[in-house]
Amino acid sequence: MIIFFFGRLADLLGRDLSLGLPPCSVADVRREIARLYPAAAGDLEASRSRACLNDELVDEDRVVGEGDEIAFLPPLSGG
């Protein structure tokens, strides 16, 4: 799977990361990235970023598989 980061996560981890994980939930992907990169753990929390799987906003229990693209998006604000 390919993982894309935006905002502060991109500053910490770079724009993208490739991980060879078995099929797992979005929450599992978050936990694995936090394990590998502890400095990003706080910004990876579900309350601080949304997951987008193959261009669709998804919940934490959605399964991510081989060949999928997942992006973690920071909170959006505007005026």
Secondary structure, 3 states (H helix, E strand, C coil): CEEEECCHHHHHHCCEEECCCCCEEHHHHHHHHHHHCHHHHHHHCCCCCEEEECCEEECCCCEECCCCEEEEECCCCCC
